[in-house]
């Protein structure tokens, strides 16, 4: 059996024979205002499971403008106090918590920071590992939207195992996000 290409999902039809079909989540492969392809259809097997993450926000309209407008994510189900987002095939839910504000630059409300490659990384944070061209397309999009970076896009661990591009920024509620792109994705867990 051949290994699926990056971005492909392995599905099993009723016959049991493995089939590979693309699951696109590549920012560079779609227009700025475009949609992110969904995970495979219900019942299809996926080569790796999706994750679900619920995060607090203080303003659902601002969350919609950021996650839908700036990041270009597709909105799923919603109610008065929450919105599901297709986070490149994963489910992120923004839940309104009145009065919540995760942090603002310099206000010290993060749970903590860790030094990584000479930068102070906010903890907690979440994000995605992307292809290098998609990473740079997203960085350009964030700059065009006036997003303030916690850590500007840069290449860390150059020439070492795990060499990668990374950037940190916050959503309007102050939740920290990191998006990264490895020169060689097989090095994600390299020591």
Residue pairs with C-beta under 8 A, 6 or more apart in sequence:
1 18
4 10
4 20
4 47
5 20
6 131
6 185
7 22
7 23
7 24
7 25
7 26
7 131
8 20
8 21
8 22
8 23
8 47
9 20
9 21
9 22
9 23
9 39
9 40
9 44
9 46
9 47
10 18
10 19
10 20
10 45
10 46
10 47
11 18
11 19
11 20
11 21
11 40
11 44
11 45
11 46
12 18
12 19
12 44
12 45
13 19
21 40
22 37
23 37
23 39
23 40
23 46
23 89
24 30
24 36
24 37
25 36
25 37
25 88
25 89
25 128
26 130
26 131
26 133
26 134
27 72
27 130
27 134
27 137
27 138
27 141
28 131
28 133
28 134
28 136
28 137
29 134
30 36
30 72
32 72
32 141
33 72
34 72
35 72
35 74
36 72
36 73
36 74
36 86
36 87
36 88
36 89
37 89
38 74
38 86
38 89
39 46
39 50
39 89
39 90
40 46
50 89
50 90
50 91
51 90
51 91
52 90
52 91
52 92
52 93
53 87
53 90
53 91
53 92
53 93
53 126
54 82
54 92
54 93
54 95
55 92
55 93
55 94
55 95
55 126
55 171
55 173
55 175
56 94
56 95
56 96
56 97
56 100
56 102
56 173
56 175
57 63
57 94
57 95
57 96
57 97
57 100
57 171
57 172
57 173
57 175
58 96
58 97
58 98
58 99
58 100
58 101
58 173
59 96
59 172
59 173
60 81
60 82
60 83
60 94
60 96
62 172
62 173
63 83
63 94
63 171
63 172
63 173
64 75
64 83
65 172
66 171
66 172
67 73
67 75
67 83
67 85
67 92
67 94
67 171
68 74
68 75
68 85
69 145
70 141
70 142
70 145
70 147
71 138
72 141
73 85
73 86
73 87
73 88
73 92
74 85
74 86
75 83
75 84
75 85
75 86
76 83
76 84
76 85
76 86
76 91
77 83
77 84
78 84
80 96
81 95
81 96
82 93
82 94
82 95
82 96
83 93
83 94
84 91
84 92
84 93
85 91
85 92
85 93
85 94
87 128
88 128
92 126
94 173
100 173
101 109
101 173
101 174
102 109
102 110
102 170
102 173
102 174
102 175
102 176
103 109
103 110
103 122
103 170
103 174
103 176
104 170
104 174
105 148
105 150
105 170
109 174
110 122
110 123
110 124
110 176
111 123
111 124
112 123
113 120
113 121
113 122
113 123
114 120
114 121
114 123
115 121
116 156
117 156
117 157
119 151
119 156
121 151
121 168
121 178
122 150
122 168
122 176
123 176
124 176
125 168
125 175
125 176
125 177
125 178
126 175
126 176
126 177
126 178
127 177
127 178
127 179
127 180
128 179
128 180
129 179
129 180
129 181
129 182
129 185
129 188
130 138
130 179
130 180
130 181
131 181
132 165
132 181
132 183
134 181
135 153
135 165
135 167
135 179
135 180
135 181
136 153
136 165
136 181
138 179
139 153
139 167
142 149
142 167
142 169
147 169
148 169
148 170
149 167
149 168
149 169
150 168
150 169
150 170
150 176
151 166
151 167
151 168
152 167
153 165
153 166
153 167
154 165
154 166
154 167
155 163
155 164
155 165
155 166
156 163
156 164
156 165
156 166
157 163
157 164
161 187
161 190
161 191
162 182
162 187
162 188
162 190
163 182
163 183
163 184
163 187
164 180
164 181
164 182
164 183
165 180
165 181
166 178
166 179
166 180
166 181
167 178
167 179
167 180
168 176
168 177
168 178
169 176
169 177
170 176
170 177
171 177
182 188
